[in-house]
Amino acid sequence: MKLSSLFSCTVLVLSLLAVAFGASSNEEKVTQFFDSSETQHTNNWAVLVCTSRFWFNYRHMANTLSMYRTVKRLGIPDSHIILMLADDMACNPRNSYPAAVYDHPRKTTDLYGDNVEVDYRGYEVTVENFIRLLTGRVAPDTPRNKRLLTDDKSNVFIYMTGHGGEDFLKFQDSEEINSYDIADAFKQMWEKQRYREILFVIDTCQANTMYSKFDSPNILSIGSSKKGQNSLSHYHDFDLGVSVIDRFTYYNLEFFESVDLSSKKTLADLIAAYNRSLIQSDPGVRTDLFARDLKKTYLTDFFGAVQNVELTAEAFPIGGNKVKKSSVK
């Protein structure tokens, strides 16, 4: 009888150990699965900036709105997009298609439409506001839609377009931001843990000089044209009397039309698709600050919605506000 009881106890202990080991093993596997993620980021943000005023710069606003449409289509919500437009071409009296902006003479897609949230408009688009946005040095009463609420697990896509030259980009045709300003803002962002990775894309003349001063980690930079070279416009709309998009942005957008939320296309695929004879300038790519292999970096790591799970070993308090029994009928 004693032997039988001892045997039963031994079996029970072994069973409990097996269950505990299995649970521990499964927990380790889950942890390893999430820890093995190459990016380990939990959210994506986009900052889209058109720095040009005046009707003849219509294409710069169309560039930005086209990129806005693309990041929204791929899943980034308006709450994670900061849209800065230095002028309102849709309401310009020269616009023969009021309240609409198009990036093609066929006018198949109204980029302005009914669902555009502009966060910084007109004279709000300044060098100071742009740097304050990136670094988080905004006034206490700044509304949420004008804040870049990123953290150390945020991937940030920054797109800028306008008129520029060697190491500078014009804002409002009255002031300039230079490559040192942006480099310093990115350095502050890194020190304040405001990003995990940055994809910086700029479409302007001599665009590749704008990322020459960057020295912060985890930044991939792409520009439309090399030093001493112009970034050219594409389609001209004779009804509007202006060009409606720039070549570099147009061919980026053309590539993105083949990308969806489940796409496995990478940043290397995007860069390989650049055709100098079509873009008519020399796009540049700076990869030395970026830690990951571009062939293993999916476009959706920056342009798509992210729904990663963040594991924590600490208990999370739930139910801070208790409902009184007397209030429940």
N, C-alpha and C positions, 0 to 999 in steps of 0.2 A: 504493500500500500504506500509505504514511504517512497519507494523507488518510482512508483507511478506518479505520485505528487511531484517529486523532484523533476521527473521527465517533463511533466506538464508545465511546470514553472520555467524550465529551461527553454522549452518551445515558445512559451509566451514571451520571455525576454528576448529571444532571438528574433521573433516576429516584430516586436516593438523596435528593436534595433534596425531591422531591415526597413521598416516603414520610415523611421527617423532618417536613416541613411538615404533612402530613396527621395524623401522630401528635401533633404539637404542637397542631394545631387541635382534634383530638378531645379531647386532655387539657384544653384550655382550655374546650371545651364542657361537659365533665363537671364541671370546677371551677365554671364559671358556673352550671350546673344546681343544684348543691348550695348554692352561695353565694347563689343567688336565693331560697332558702327564706326566707319571712317570719319564721318562728319560730327556725330554726337551733337547735332544742333536740333533745336526744338521749334524754331520759328523762322519765317522768312519775312523780310521787309524790302520795300522798294522806295527809293527817293528819285523822283523824275523831275528834271529841272529844264525849263525853257527860259533862257536869259534874255531873249530879244524882244524889243518893242517894234512897233511900226508895221504897216500893212505889207511892205515888201519883204518882211521876214516871216510871212505866213507859214512857210515850210517848216520853220523851227517849232512852231506850235503844233503843226501836224505831225512832225517827228515825235514829239513828246506824247501827244494824245494817242498815236498809233502804238507806242510802247506801253502806255497805260492800258489800252484795250488788250494787249497781249498778256501782260502779267495778271490782269483780272481774269481773262479766259483760262489761264493755267492755274487759277485757284487762290491767288493772293487777294484777300478781302480789302475793301477800302480802308478798314481800320488799321491796316498795315502798309498802306500806300500814302506817301506824302507827295502830292502833286503841286508843283510850283509853275505858274504860267505868268510871264511878265506882261502879257497883253491879252486882250480878249478879241480875237479875230472874228469870232462868231457874231459879235454885236457891232463890228466895225461898219460904218455907213457905206464903205466901198464894197462890202460883201453882197454880191447879187444873190446869194443863197442865205438869207438871214437865219441866225441861230444854228448854223451848221458849219462844220469844218470837214474837209475831205483831203485824202492823201493820194487821190488818183483822179484824172480827168473824167473817168467814167462815172464817178460819184456813186459808187455802189454802197459804200458804208459811211454813214454819218458818224464821225468820231466824237462829236460833241454830244449828240443824242439826249436821252432823258436820264441817264444814269452816270453822270460825271460829277465827282466831288473834288472841287478845286480847293486846296488847303491854303495856299499862298497865292494871291492874285494881284496883278498890276504892280503898284509901287511897294508892295510887301516883299517882292522878290528882290532882295538886296544881298550883297556879299555878307553883311553882318548877320542877317537872319539865317542865311544858309549855314554859316559857321556855327552860330548858336544852336541851330537845329541838330547838327551833327554831334556837337560836344555836349548837348544837354544843358547848356547855360542860358536857359530861357527864363523869362520873368515868371514869378509865382502864379500870376493870374492867366498865363498862357493856356488856352483851351487844349483839350486832349488831341484834337485833330491836327494841331500845329506842333506836336511833340513826337520825337522819334524815341519810342519807348522800348528800345532794344536792351539786350543783356549779353552775357558772355557766351550764350548759345544761339545767338542770332546770326543768320546769314543775310547780308545787306547788299542789294543790287542798287548801284547809284548810276544813273544815266543823266548826262548833261549835253545840251546842244545850244549852239549860238554862234556868234562871231568871235574868233580868237586869233592868236598869233603865237609866236615863240614864248612859251611859259606863261601865257595869260589867256583868260576868257572874259569877254566883256559882259557886264550886267547892265541892262537898261540903256545901253549906249552912253552911259555916264560914269561908270566905275568899272574896275577890273578885279578879278580874283586871279592870283598867280599860283604857280605850282608849289611854291613854298607854303602858301596859306593852306592849301588842301592837304599837303603832307603833314603840316603841324596839326590840323584838325583830326586827321586819321591817327596820329600819334596819341593825342588826347583821348580819342575813343578807345584805343587799345589799353592805355593805362587805366582808364575808368571802366574797363570790361564792358564796353558797349557794342562789341561785335565778336563773332567767332571767325568769320571769313567775309571779305568784301569782294564783290565783282564790280569794278569801276569801268564804265564804258562812256567814251566821250566822242561826239561827232562835231568837229569844228576844224578850221584850217590849222595845220601844224599841231594836230591833236596829240600826237605821240610825245610831244615835249611836256605835256601837262602832268604826266606821271613819272617824269625823270627824277624827281626829288623825293619820291616815296621811300621810306625806310622802315615802315612798320610791318610786322609779320602778317601772313595769311591774306595778302591782297593780290588779286589777279587783275591786271589792267589791260584794256583794249582801246586803241585809238583808231581814228579813221584815216589819218594821213601823217606822213613823216615831216620832219623839220624842213621848212622851205616849200611846202606843198599845200595846195588848196584842197578843201573838201567840197566836192561839187554837188550841185542840185541835180534832180532827176526830172520827173515829169513837169511840163509846163501846162497850165490850164489857161486857155485863151479867153474863157468866159470871165475868170477872175483876174487875169492879167498878171499872174505870179506863178512861180514854181511852187509845187505843193508838197514836195518831200525831197530829202537829200539821198544821194545814191547809197551811201554806206548804211544808213538806217533802213532804207528800202530793202536791201538784200539781206540784212539781218532779219527783218520782219518776214520776208519771203521764206527764209529757212524755218522760222518759228511756226509758220502755218502748218508744217508737217509734224509738229510736236504737240503731244497731249499729256494728260496727267500720268499716263502709264508708260510714257516714252522712255526708252533706254539710251537716247541720244546724249552724247557727252559734249563738253566744251571743246574737246579736240575735234569733234565732228563739225561743230559750228565754225571753228577757225579754219579747218581744212576746206570749207565751202567758200571761203573768200576768193573771189575771182577779180584780179586786178584790172583786167580788161573791161569788166562790167562796172566796177566801183570807180575806176579811173583815178585811183590814188593808191598809196601803199599802206594798208592797215598795219598797225603794230600791236604786238602782244608782249607784255612783260610778265614773266613767270617766276623770276628768281625769288620773289617774296612769298610765293604760294607753295605750300608744303605738299599738296596732293598732286598725283598724276592726273593730267587733264583727260586722259583716256578712261579714267575711272571716276571722273567727276560728272555726274549727270546734270543736265541743264535744269532739271526739276529741283536740284539742290538749292537753286537760287530763285527759280521762277515759279515753282509749284507750291501748293499747300503742303504743310508739314504736320503730321499727326503722330510723331514719335512719342513713346511713353518714357517718362522720366522716373527712374526707380529711386527710392529713398529708404534708408534703413531706419529712419525715425518715424514715430507715430505721428499722424497728421490729425490735429484736433478737428472734430466735426460737431456741429450742433451747438455753437456758441450761444445762440439765442434760444432758450428753452421756452416752450409753450406752456402757459399755466393751465392746469387742469380745469380751472373755473371758466376759462375762455372757450373750452371745447364743449360743444353741446351734442 
